[in-house]
Amino acid sequence: MTNITPLPPPKKSETQNFDSIFSDICAEAQKHQALNILSDIAESRDERPVVLYGAGGNCFWGFHFCAENGIKVACVCDSFKIGTYFHRGKQYKLISPDALLRDYPDARILITSWQLESEIKQSLLELGIAESNIYSLSLISQNEFAAKYLEGYRWAWKYFDEHSCGKVLELARRHLCGVPVKADSLYKDGYWAWPGIELGSEEVFVDGGAYNGNTVHDFMNVVGGRYRAIYAFEPDGENYRAAVNDCSASNLYLFNKGLWSTETELRFNAQNSGISKFTDSGEQIISVTSIDAVFAGKHDDELPTLIKMDIEGAEKEALLGASETIRRKKPKLAISVYHKPEDIYELPQTILKLRDDYRLSLWQIGENLTDTILYAI
């Protein structure tokens, strides 16, 4: 096994720039990051109420962060819902923005929505809420990031090309400040808008995380319906059935399984949003298999030429489960690197340990907190 070396070699100024820019990100996080703000509130014993804005799936994390800091949530506000919000068996008032301004004019407001954060903030400012009372949800404290992930991000900065280095810093900012990563292409353009990838008419495509079949259709459209075979994996029963009903083509094989390093069953939490969904406390049990197991005994010309993975935090395990396939065939790879903070360096390192002749690059599909993709060719 060969050692991983930066390509191109890092310059001294690059490392200095990384540290300087990261310092600026930390300064921004110190002012706006929810975790730091909540910690300050707890330490200062500020009596002003805390209101969570956004009753979507990420509202759970707002409650989680507040509970960790011993802070009581007064209520939840949402632009489209009123009534009652339930969290862990407790009821909270679910109010409108007008009621927020009327009943909680001095509240600290924590925006829990990632995708609509900028729009919500603007609407609150127009409503008359002071900007100093508006905060955004983020995932990681500065101390935790520095202890667990900083060296990995520094490695990624040194390793990647110039465009991708920018994405590394944007991902750090995403985790620390809750700011979306800038889009390189639009959602309607799908996974194959990255200019470095070329798809031919003889592809053997493995679609890890096929959802309802939409990415299968995207692939078929790009190659004009000409391909060798498609192997699509979707562990969720409802999504799998939708894919079966919507996808009908020759040499298309659909599996009601996820991808992993071995054949087994795992617990899965479908309520998590934008982060790894595999957890020992997950309520859903799914079946998983490995790419190497599926293609065991097949000839080289039957092996995957293209592998896409968006599998809710299982990407590293699935890559390990494709070790033999990757070593033998060197398929083109499109791997999601946004589910875990360490994905940005652990996933490229995992790939390079299997084959050190890949060229790797990062690309962002849509301006979001999700859908940062690692491409390898």
C-alpha positions in Angstrom: 0.0 0.0 0.0 1.4 3.4 -1.0 1.5 6.5 1.2 -0.9 9.3 0.6 0.9 12.4 -0.6 -0.5 15.9 -1.4 -1.2 16.5 -5.1 -0.1 19.1 -6.0 2.5 19.6 -3.2 1.4 22.3 -0.7 3.2 25.6 -0.6 4.1 27.2 2.7 1.8 30.2 1.9 -1.1 27.8 1.4 -0.8 26.5 5.0 -0.5 30.1 6.3 -3.6 31.1 4.3 -5.5 28.2 5.7 -4.7 29.1 9.3 -5.5 32.8 8.6 -8.9 32.1 6.9 -9.8 29.5 9.5 -9.2 32.1 12.2 -11.6 34.4 10.4 -14.2 31.6 10.3 -13.8 31.1 14.0 -14.2 34.8 14.7 -17.4 34.7 12.6 -18.6 31.7 14.5 -17.9 33.3 17.9 -20.3 36.1 17.0 -23.1 34.1 15.4 -22.8 30.4 16.2 -25.7 29.0 18.1 -23.6 26.7 20.3 -21.4 29.6 21.5 -24.4 31.9 22.0 -26.3 29.3 24.0 -23.2 28.7 26.1 -22.9 32.4 26.8 -26.6 32.6 27.7 -26.3 29.8 30.1 -23.2 31.3 31.8 -24.7 34.8 32.0 -28.0 33.6 33.3 -29.8 35.7 30.7 -33.5 35.6 31.5 -34.8 36.5 28.0 -36.7 33.6 26.4 -35.3 31.5 23.6 -37.5 30.8 20.7 -36.8 28.2 17.9 -37.8 29.4 14.5 -38.6 26.6 12.0 -40.8 23.6 12.9 -39.1 21.2 10.4 -36.9 18.2 11.0 -33.9 20.3 12.2 -36.0 21.8 15.1 -34.9 18.7 17.0 -31.3 19.9 17.0 -32.4 23.3 18.4 -34.0 21.5 21.3 -30.9 19.3 21.7 -28.5 22.2 21.8 -30.6 24.1 24.3 -31.0 21.1 26.6 -27.2 20.5 26.5 -26.8 24.1 27.8 -29.6 23.9 30.4 -31.7 26.5 28.5 -35.5 26.3 28.4 -37.2 26.8 25.1 -40.2 29.1 25.3 -41.9 28.1 22.1 -41.5 27.3 18.4 -42.3 29.8 15.6 -43.0 29.0 12.0 -44.3 30.9 9.0 -46.7 28.2 7.9 -47.8 26.4 11.0 -49.5 27.3 14.3 -50.8 25.2 17.1 -48.7 22.8 19.1 -45.2 21.4 18.6 -44.3 18.1 20.3 -40.8 17.2 21.4 -40.0 14.2 23.4 -43.5 13.9 24.8 -43.7 17.6 25.8 -46.0 20.2 24.2 -44.8 23.7 23.1 -46.7 26.6 21.6 -46.3 26.8 17.8 -46.8 30.5 17.0 -46.8 32.8 13.9 -44.1 35.5 13.3 -46.7 38.2 14.2 -47.3 36.5 17.5 -43.5 36.2 18.0 -43.1 40.0 17.6 -46.1 40.7 19.9 -45.5 38.2 22.7 -41.7 37.7 22.6 -40.2 41.0 21.3 -36.9 40.6 23.2 -36.5 36.9 22.7 -33.3 35.3 21.4 -34.4 33.6 18.2 -32.5 30.5 17.0 -33.2 29.7 13.3 -33.3 25.9 13.0 -33.8 25.7 9.2 -30.6 25.3 7.2 -31.9 25.6 3.7 -34.0 28.7 4.4 -31.8 30.4 7.0 -31.1 33.5 4.9 -34.7 34.0 3.9 -36.0 33.6 7.5 -33.4 36.0 8.8 -34.4 38.6 6.3 -38.1 38.2 7.1 -37.3 38.6 10.8 -35.4 41.8 10.2 -38.2 43.1 8.1 -40.6 42.3 10.9 -38.6 44.5 13.2 -36.6 41.9 15.1 -33.1 43.1 16.1 -30.3 41.4 14.3 -28.4 40.9 17.5 -31.3 38.6 18.7 -31.1 36.3 15.6 -28.9 33.3 15.6 -28.3 30.4 13.2 -28.1 26.7 14.0 -24.8 24.9 13.5 -23.5 21.5 14.4 -20.1 21.8 16.1 -18.5 24.0 18.7 -15.1 25.5 18.0 -13.4 23.5 20.7 -14.8 20.2 19.4 -13.9 21.1 15.8 -10.3 22.0 16.8 -9.9 18.8 18.8 -11.4 16.4 16.4 -11.3 17.7 12.8 -8.9 20.6 12.3 -5.9 18.6 11.3 -8.0 16.6 8.8 -9.3 19.8 7.2 -5.7 21.1 7.1 -4.7 17.9 5.3 -7.6 18.3 2.8 -6.6 22.0 2.2 -3.1 20.8 1.3 -4.2 17.9 -0.8 -7.0 19.3 -3.1 -6.9 21.5 -6.2 -7.5 25.2 -5.8 -11.3 25.0 -6.4 -11.7 22.2 -3.9 -9.6 24.0 -1.3 -12.3 26.7 -1.3 -14.9 24.0 -0.7 -12.9 22.7 2.3 -13.0 26.1 3.9 -16.7 26.5 3.1 -17.4 23.2 4.7 -15.6 24.2 7.8 -17.7 27.4 7.8 -20.8 25.3 7.3 -20.1 23.2 10.4 -19.1 26.2 12.6 -21.4 28.9 11.4 -24.3 27.1 9.7 -23.7 28.8 6.4 -24.5 27.0 3.2 -21.8 26.0 0.8 -21.8 28.0 -2.5 -23.3 26.2 -5.4 -21.2 25.0 -8.4 -24.1 23.6 -10.3 -27.9 23.4 -9.9 -30.0 20.6 -8.6 -31.7 20.2 -12.0 -28.3 19.4 -13.5 -27.9 16.4 -11.2 -24.7 14.5 -10.2 -23.0 14.6 -13.5 -22.6 18.4 -14.0 -19.0 18.3 -12.7 -17.0 19.1 -15.8 -14.2 16.6 -15.0 -16.4 13.5 -15.6 -17.3 11.8 -18.9 -19.9 9.1 -19.2 -19.9 6.7 -22.1 -22.4 4.1 -23.5 -20.8 1.1 -21.8 -21.1 2.2 -18.1 -21.9 -0.3 -15.4 -23.5 2.1 -12.9 -23.9 1.4 -9.2 -26.4 3.8 -7.6 -26.0 3.8 -3.9 -29.0 5.6 -2.4 -31.3 5.4 -5.4 -34.2 7.0 -3.4 -37.3 6.8 -5.6 -35.3 6.2 -8.8 -34.7 9.8 -9.7 -30.9 9.4 -9.9 -31.4 6.3 -12.1 -33.4 8.4 -14.5 -30.8 11.2 -14.4 -28.0 8.7 -15.3 -30.1 7.2 -18.2 -30.8 10.7 -19.5 -27.1 11.7 -19.5 -26.0 8.6 -21.4 -29.0 8.7 -23.7 -30.3 5.4 -22.5 -27.1 3.6 -23.6 -25.4 1.7 -20.8 -24.3 -1.8 -20.0 -26.0 -2.3 -16.6 -27.4 -0.4 -13.6 -27.4 -1.7 -10.1 -29.5 0.5 -7.8 -29.6 0.1 -4.0 -32.3 1.7 -1.8 -32.9 0.3 1.8 -36.1 2.3 2.6 -39.1 0.1 1.7 -41.3 3.0 0.5 -38.7 4.6 -1.6 -37.7 1.2 -3.0 -41.3 0.4 -4.1 -41.5 3.9 -5.7 -38.3 3.1 -7.7 -39.6 -0.3 -8.8 -42.8 1.3 -10.0 -41.1 4.2 -11.8 -38.0 2.5 -13.2 -38.4 -0.1 -16.0 -35.4 -0.8 -18.3 -33.3 -3.6 -19.5 -30.3 -4.6 -17.4 -31.6 -2.6 -14.4 -31.3 -4.4 -11.1 -32.9 -2.9 -8.0 -32.0 -4.0 -4.5 -34.0 -3.2 -1.3 -30.7 -2.9 0.6 -28.2 -0.3 1.6 -24.5 -0.4 1.0 -22.0 -1.3 3.7 -18.7 -3.1 4.2 -20.4 -6.5 4.9 -23.8 -8.2 4.6 -25.7 -7.4 7.8 -28.5 -5.4 9.3 -28.2 -1.9 10.8 -30.2 0.6 12.8 -31.2 3.7 11.0 -32.8 7.0 12.2 -34.8 8.5 9.3 -35.5 11.7 11.2 -32.0 13.0 11.2 -31.5 15.6 8.5 -28.2 16.4 6.7 -26.1 14.2 9.0 -25.3 10.6 9.4 -28.5 8.6 10.1 -26.9 5.4 11.3 -27.1 5.1 15.1 -27.5 2.3 17.6 -30.7 3.9 18.8 -32.3 4.1 15.4 -35.9 2.9 15.2 -35.6 1.4 11.7 -33.7 -1.7 10.8 -32.4 -2.0 7.3 -30.5 -4.7 5.4 -27.2 -3.8 3.8 -24.7 -5.6 1.6 -21.3 -4.7 0.0 -20.4 -4.0 -3.6 -17.7 -6.6 -3.5 -20.3 -9.2 -2.5 -22.7 -8.3 -5.3 -20.0 -8.5 -7.9 -18.1 -11.5 -6.5 -17.1 -13.9 -9.2 -17.9 -11.5 -12.1 -15.5 -10.8 -15.0 -13.7 -7.5 -15.1 -15.9 -6.3 -17.9 -19.0 -6.8 -15.7 -17.6 -4.7 -12.8 -18.8 -1.2 -12.1 -17.3 1.6 -14.1 -19.2 4.3 -12.2 -20.3 4.3 -8.5 -22.4 7.0 -6.9 -23.0 7.0 -3.1 -25.3 9.3 -1.1 -26.1 6.8 1.7 -26.6 8.8 4.8 -23.2 8.5 6.5 -22.4 5.0 5.4 -20.0 6.1 2.6 -16.8 5.1 4.3 -18.0 1.6 5.1 -19.4 1.2 1.7 -16.1 2.2 0.1 -14.3 -0.4 2.2 -16.9 -2.9 1.0 -15.9 -2.0 -2.6 -12.2 -2.4 -2.0 -11.6 -5.2 -4.4 -13.8 -3.7 -7.0 -12.0 -0.4 -6.8 -8.6 -2.0 -6.9 -9.5 -4.1 -9.9 -11.5 -1.7 -12.0 -10.9 1.8 -10.8 -14.5 3.0 -11.4 -15.3 6.7 -11.6 -16.7 7.7 -8.2 -19.2 10.3 -7.0 -19.3 10.2 -3.2 -21.3 12.4 -0.8 -19.0 14.1 1.8 -21.4 16.1 3.8 -23.0 13.7 6.3 -20.1 13.7 8.8 -17.5 16.5 9.5 -14.7 14.0 8.9 -15.9 12.9 5.5 -14.1 15.7 3.8 -10.7 14.0 4.6 -11.5 10.4 5.6 -13.3 9.5 2.4 -10.5 10.8 0.0 -7.9 9.1 2.3 -9.9 5.9 2.1 -10.0 6.0 -1.7 -6.4 6.9 -2.0 -5.4 3.9 0.2 -7.2 1.7 -2.3 -5.7 3.3 -5.3 -3.3 6.3 -5.3 -3.8 7.1 -9.0 -7.2 8.7 -8.7 -7.6 12.5 -9.3 -10.0 13.9 -6.7 -12.1 17.0 -6.7 -15.0 18.6 -4.7 -18.2 20.0 -6.2 -21.3 21.5 -4.7 -24.7 20.7 -6.1 -27.0 23.6 -5.1 -26.5 26.2 -2.4 -27.2 24.1 0.6 -25.8 22.5 3.8 -25.9 19.2 1.9 -24.9 17.8 -1.4 -21.1 18.3 -1.4 -19.7 15.6 -3.7 -16.3 14.1 -3.9 -15.5 13.0 -7.5 -12.7 10.6 -8.3 -11.5 9.7 -11.8 
